[in-house]
Amino acid sequence: MRNCSFQCVYKRLDRHYGPQEWWPAETPFEVMVGAVLTQNTAWNNVEKAIDALRNAELLQPESIHAADAGMLAELIRPAGYFNVKAVRLKALVGWLMEQGGIEMLASMPIKDLRHELLSVHGIGPETADDILLYAFGHPVFVIDAYTRRMFSRLGLIDEKADYELLRRQFETELGKEAAVYNQYHALIVVQAKEVCRKKPHCDKCCLADVCRYPIND
């Protein structure tokens, strides 16, 4: 078995799966909503919740801000933890409106914007980085559960390592390229969903020859 770096893994996945054109959203604000709704749930459930918001004409900050909390929670029920996420969406849009909207925030330095996002109720590092990368196009690498599972099996990271440490590891090796981060994260998601599952399909993996995970587990 030979070693494979973050760059090596990216090239293999990119060659195997091709362009992903992800995050699936129509507007930067929809990305922000999706980033909150996808916490602890599968994306197909998020899509149902976003469709419900769209059909109710609630995919604008002002509309969510003015919406009844109970009605909002009911609309996003498919995403799970709907009462909690309704509160988080309210907090997000309140903050967004106070800041003057997405266009105003787009000119803010990445470090400052990330700090501000992390101050919003219910926004943790992964959600903040989803928003920075996919809504604002900033070169910030997203570390999620799929990334931890896959790269720990490859022997490249400690699955339980600190979030910020892992983020810096990826960004240091890959360089600051938002387009690469976007594609890479999307590739990790598809690989983890289709092949590197909790019970993996190692026989179908394009990384099997560089993976340290026992194939028979």
C-alpha positions in Angstrom: 0.0 0.0 0.0 1.4 3.4 -0.9 0.7 6.7 0.7 -1.7 9.3 -0.8 -1.7 13.0 0.1 -4.8 15.3 0.3 -3.8 16.4 -3.3 -3.6 12.8 -4.4 -7.0 12.0 -3.0 -8.5 15.0 -4.6 -7.1 14.1 -8.1 -8.4 10.6 -7.8 -11.9 11.5 -6.7 -12.1 14.3 -9.3 -11.0 11.9 -12.1 -13.5 9.3 -10.9 -16.6 11.4 -10.3 -16.0 14.5 -12.4 -17.5 18.0 -11.7 -20.1 18.2 -9.0 -21.3 21.8 -9.3 -22.3 21.9 -5.7 -23.9 23.5 -3.4 -27.4 22.8 -4.8 -29.1 26.2 -4.3 -30.5 29.0 -6.4 -29.2 32.0 -4.3 -26.6 32.7 -1.7 -29.4 33.2 0.9 -30.7 29.7 0.0 -27.3 28.4 0.7 -27.4 30.0 4.1 -30.8 28.5 4.9 -29.6 25.1 3.7 -26.5 25.2 5.8 -28.7 25.6 8.9 -31.3 23.0 7.9 -28.7 20.4 7.0 -27.4 20.2 10.5 -27.9 16.5 11.7 -30.0 15.5 8.8 -29.8 14.1 5.2 -29.8 16.5 2.3 -32.9 15.0 0.7 -34.8 16.1 3.8 -33.4 19.6 3.5 -34.6 19.8 0.0 -38.1 19.0 1.1 -38.0 21.8 3.7 -36.5 24.3 1.3 -39.2 23.5 -1.3 -41.8 24.1 1.4 -40.3 27.5 2.2 -40.2 28.4 -1.5 -43.8 27.4 -2.0 -44.8 29.5 1.0 -42.7 32.4 -0.5 -40.5 32.4 2.6 -37.0 32.3 1.0 -36.1 35.9 1.7 -34.6 37.2 4.9 -37.5 39.6 5.6 -40.1 36.9 5.0 -38.5 34.5 7.5 -38.0 37.3 10.0 -41.7 38.2 9.8 -43.0 34.7 9.7 -44.8 33.1 12.7 -42.3 30.8 14.5 -44.8 27.9 14.7 -45.6 28.1 11.0 -41.9 28.3 10.1 -41.2 25.2 12.2 -44.0 23.3 10.6 -42.7 24.1 7.1 -39.2 22.9 7.8 -40.4 19.8 9.7 -38.9 17.4 7.1 -35.4 18.7 8.1 -35.8 17.4 11.7 -35.2 19.3 14.9 -37.7 21.8 13.3 -38.4 23.9 16.4 -34.7 24.3 17.1 -33.9 25.1 13.5 -36.7 27.6 13.2 -35.2 29.5 16.1 -31.8 29.3 14.4 -33.1 30.5 11.1 -34.8 33.5 12.9 -31.4 34.3 14.6 -29.6 34.1 11.2 -31.9 36.3 9.3 -32.1 38.8 12.2 -28.3 39.0 12.2 -28.2 39.2 8.4 -30.6 42.1 8.3 -28.8 44.0 11.1 -25.6 43.7 9.0 -27.2 45.2 6.0 -27.6 42.0 3.9 -25.4 39.7 1.9 -24.0 42.4 -0.3 -22.7 44.3 2.6 -21.2 41.2 4.2 -19.5 40.2 1.0 -16.9 43.0 1.4 -16.0 42.0 5.0 -12.6 40.3 5.5 -13.0 36.5 5.8 -11.6 36.4 9.3 -14.1 39.0 10.5 -17.0 37.5 8.7 -16.3 34.1 10.1 -16.1 35.6 13.6 -19.5 37.3 13.1 -21.1 34.1 11.8 -19.9 32.2 14.8 -21.5 34.7 17.1 -25.0 33.9 15.6 -27.1 31.5 17.7 -26.9 28.0 16.3 -24.0 28.6 13.9 -21.0 26.4 14.6 -17.7 26.1 12.6 -19.0 23.7 10.0 -22.1 25.7 9.3 -20.1 28.9 9.2 -17.7 27.5 6.8 -20.4 26.1 4.5 -21.8 29.6 4.3 -18.4 31.2 3.7 -17.5 28.8 1.0 -20.8 28.3 -0.8 -22.7 31.5 -0.2 -19.7 34.0 -0.3 -17.1 32.0 -2.4 -14.4 32.4 0.2 -11.5 29.8 0.3 -12.5 28.1 3.6 -12.3 24.3 3.7 -15.3 22.6 5.3 -14.7 19.7 7.8 -17.7 17.5 8.2 -18.4 14.0 9.5 -17.8 12.5 6.1 -14.3 14.1 5.9 -13.4 12.8 9.3 -14.6 9.3 8.5 -13.0 9.0 5.1 -9.6 10.6 5.8 -9.1 8.8 9.1 -9.6 5.5 7.2 -7.0 6.7 4.7 -4.7 7.3 7.6 -4.3 11.0 6.8 -6.0 12.5 9.9 -7.1 11.7 13.4 -10.9 11.4 13.2 -11.3 13.1 16.6 -8.9 16.0 16.0 -9.9 19.6 16.6 -11.9 21.2 13.9 -9.6 24.1 13.4 -6.6 21.9 13.3 -8.1 19.8 10.5 -9.2 22.8 8.5 -5.7 24.3 8.6 -4.2 21.0 7.5 -6.3 20.9 4.4 -5.9 24.6 3.6 -2.1 24.4 4.1 -1.7 21.5 1.7 -4.3 22.5 -0.9 -3.6 26.3 -1.1 -6.3 28.9 -1.0 -8.6 28.1 -3.9 -12.3 28.3 -3.3 -13.2 26.4 -6.5 -11.0 23.5 -5.4 -12.5 23.5 -1.9 -16.0 23.6 -3.4 -15.3 20.6 -5.7 -13.3 18.7 -3.1 -16.0 18.9 -0.4 -18.7 17.8 -2.9 -16.5 14.9 -4.0 -16.0 13.8 -0.3 -19.8 13.9 0.2 -20.6 11.7 -2.9 -17.7 9.3 -2.0 -18.9 9.0 1.6 -22.5 8.5 0.6 -21.9 6.0 -2.2 -18.8 4.1 -1.1 -17.2 5.1 2.2 -20.2 4.5 4.3 -20.3 3.5 7.9 -20.2 -0.1 6.5 -18.0 0.7 3.4 -18.1 -0.8 -0.1 -14.3 -1.1 -0.3 -14.6 -3.2 -3.5 -16.0 -0.2 -5.3 -13.5 2.4 -4.0 -11.2 4.2 -6.2 -8.9 4.8 -3.2 -8.8 1.2 -2.0 -5.2 0.7 -2.8 -4.1 3.6 -0.6 -6.6 3.0 2.3 -5.6 1.6 5.7 -9.1 0.6 6.6 -9.6 -3.2 6.8 -11.6 -4.2 3.7 -13.3 -7.0 5.6 -14.7 -4.9 8.4 
